[in-house]
């Protein structure tokens, strides 16, 4: 397995093996508007690397969805308690 680095532009993705990545290539990609994704992946090939990154990003999005859903429920409960206590007092 090889480690792959992911570079993302607005509508494009480049997957480059870490062993092939040089400073010149990194500068060139940054000039083209790409930014390095924060995840490095161990994979068999480029397609496998993209699939693993997509899977991990989807897991992060699901966790964020669960967290924000719980936060909304807590906020609504707090508002209801505040309103009830305001009208009772």
Secondary structure, 3 states (H helix, E strand, C coil): CEEEEEEECCCCEEEEEHHHCCHHHHHHHHHCCCEEEEEEEEECCHHHHHHHHHHHHHHHHHHHHHHHHHHHHHHHHHHHHHHHHHHHC
